[in-house]
C-alpha cells in the first residue's frame, strides 16, 4: 500500500507546484512585449474589401488572389478584367446568357405543360394529355452547363493570376476548393490525390447506400402505419427503428464528405506555406540540468529550484 501511495503523493506535489514553477521561468516583460511593431503593423486587415477589389480591377492597385476570387464570385469576369484578358468576357457572358436563358425558357415550357395536365386531369381523369418531361430534362442540362461555365470562369482566373511566388498558398487553396486534389498536384504531392479521392468516393458511397436504405424503410413505415393494407414482413415499429438508424448514418456520411473536402483544402494551404520551410540536417535535442530563478512578481515562494532545460537545434 505504501509503495502505491508515495508515488501518487509525489506526482500530486509536482502537479500542484507546476504553475508556480512555470510562472517563475518567465519575466514580466514577456507578457507585455509588442516586439517593436506599431499599431499600423499589427492592425488586422479585413479578408475582403470592396474598395480594394474595385481598385484592383481598375488597375490602380494590386490585390491578392483571394480578393480577386471572392469578388469575382459576385462580379462574374472580374478576375479576367484584373488579369487584362478582356477578350474572354464576351465568351463568358455569351455562354452564361445562352445556357441560363434557354434553361429558364424550357423550364417555363415544362411548368406550363404540368399546369395544363393538372387542369385537364381534373376535368377528365382519362385524359391522354402528358407532361413535357423532355423540356424539364433539357432545362436541367442547360442549368448544369451554366454552372460549369461559372466554375470554369473562376478556375481560369485562378490559373492566370500573375504572381512571382511559387508555390502561392492562395492558389493552392483555391485549386483544392474548386477541384479536390488539384492543390496537392500544384504542390507536387501527387500521392495524396488518390488518398483524398478515395476518402471522398468512399464517403459518397456510404451516403448513397444509407440514403437508399433510409428511403426504403421510411416508405415501409408510412405504408405500415397508413390507411392502406400493408402485408409486408416488417412491422411499423421495426421499420421506424431502421429508418432512424439509416437517417443518422446518412447524416454522418454527409459530415464525412464535408470533413474530407475541408481537410484537403487545409492540407493544400498548409503544405504550400511549408514549401519554404527549410530544416537543417543538424537536428539535436539538448537536455541539461539548470537552476530556475523565480521572478518575484509571479513566484509565491521566492526560492531557487533545480530543474531540467530542454533545447532544440535545427
PyMOL commands that set and color helices and strands:
alter all, ss='L'
color gray80, all
select helices_A, chain A and resi 2-24+28-31+39-42+50-57+65-72+78-82+88-123+133-159+169-178+182-186+191-225+236-276
alter helices_A, ss='H'
color red, helices_A
select strands_A, chain A and resi 284-292+305-313
alter strands_A, ss='S'
color yellow, strands_A
deselect
rebuild
show_as cartoon
